Amino acid sequence: MTNPSKSTTAEIEAEIHRVCSLLGSIARQYPNDSPEALAIRDAAFAFQQLQWHKGLLQSYRKLKAALNGEKDEEIRKKLIESGIDPDELDEEI
């Protein structure tokens, strides 16, 4: 992924697949229930979650810019229904 701040969903998915495949190949060198394999699994999960978070944050920034920084109540409500606190997003920007 060349520029994580300008990634598409497909690029994010490709990067997650690439990194998780690499981590999987490393994890296969250990017994499935070993501390090493479990740590690698946890690292892959954390990487995936972080990448999706960055992608969602990027999408939110684009949406906010398209609305000239304003969030109407309908968008605010949909974000909340999706489990996203718009005020917390503003703090991260």
C-alpha positions, 0 to 999 in steps of 0.5 A: 500500500503506497499511501495509507491515507489515500487507500481504497477499500480494495487496497485495505483488504489487499494489504490486510490479506498480504500481512495476514498471509505473511503472519500465517506463514510464520505462525505455521512454524509453531504448534497451533496452541503455542504462545508464539502462534497465539501471539501471531494470531493476536497480532494479525487480528490487531493489524486487521482492526487497525487497518479497518479503523484507519479506513473508516476514519478516512471515509469519515474525513471525506464525508465531513469535508464533502459536507463542509465540516457539518454533520446533519442529524441524519448522518449523525444518527446513522453513525451512532446506529453503526456504533460510531460516536461522531464526537469521538471521531472529531477528537481523533481528527 
